Amino acid sequence: MTRKKLAECNCSLADAMNSLGTKWKPIIICAIGKKTLRFGSIAALIHIISRKVLTEQLKELVADGILLREEHKEVPPRVEYSLSAKGLELLPIFKQLETWEQKYKKCD
């Protein structure tokens, strides 16, 4: 799986945006929040994302250390996702972005 880079420069902001650069990743991170959820629960919370895209985004978030993936050796197998410490640090940042958007949102 190769990911498109948003910028090929040595810049911390570009690196951060390469990790979070899709429209779905912040939504997935906010949907999980401080909970531990299974794939089906995440898919139900974000019902407009396809299962294929959700699977790809979860894999990338795990690879970037933002999500933790815990596989339980049961029958049937159970996989749970939660935010890592790195992922939890994003929640207040996203809250600030939400506040910023509400401040400048034009109400028609």
N, C-alpha and C positions, 0 to 999 in steps of 0.2 A: 504494500500500500504506500504509494507516494503522495505526498501532500504538496499542494502548490504553496510556495512561499510568497507572502505579500510583499516582502522587500528583501533584497539581497544585500543589506548593509549591516554593519556591526553596530546596531542600535538597540537598546533595551526595550524601547516602545515597540519597535518592529518585531522583536522576539516575542513580546507579550501578545501582540496582535496575531502573530503566526499561531500561537497556542489557542487564542480565543476568536480567531477571525471569521468563523462562520456565524450565520444568524442563529443557529440552533444551540451552540455550546453555552452561551449565557443563559438561555432558556432552560436547558437541561440542568445546569448548575443551580439555578434558582428553584427549579421544580424539586430537586433532591434536597436542597437546603441542609438542615441538620439531621435529616432522617436517613435511614437505611432502607433502600427500595429494591425490589426485584424488577427485571426488565418489563414485565407486563404492567406493573404499577406505573413505571415511568411512561410507557407507551400510552396508558390510559390518561395520565395527567396532560400529556402533550399529544392529543389525539390527531392533530393535523400533520404530524411527522410520519413518514413511512418507516416501517420496521427496518428496512435496509439502511436508510440514512441514520436512523437512531443507533443501529448496531455499529456503523462506521464511526459515528461521533463518540460513542462510548469508548470504543477501542482507542481512538486518538486521545481522549481525555485521560484514560488510564495510562497510556504511553507517556503522556506529558506530566504524570504525577499529580494530576488534579483530582482524579477519582481513584478510589480503591475498589478493587473487584475481589470479592470473596466467594470462592467456589466451595460449596459444602458437598462432601462425598455422601450423598444420599440417593435413594431411588424413589422418585425421579430426582435427577440432579437439581440443585438449587443454587442460583448465583445471585448475590446481592451487591449493590453498588452504594457507596457512601462517599462523601467528600473527604479528601485527605486534609491535613493541616494547611497545605498550600491552597486547596480549593476553598476551605472555610474562610481564608483571608480575603477571598473575592466577594463574599456576601456583602460586607459593608461598602465595598467599592461599587457594586451594582446598585445598592440602595442609594448611594450618592448620585449615580447616573440617573436613576429613576426620579429623584428629587429635582435634579437639574432639568430633565425633560419636562416635568410638570410645571416648573417655573416658567419655561419659555414656550410651552405648548400653546398654540393658537386655538382657541375655542370658537368654532363657527356656529 
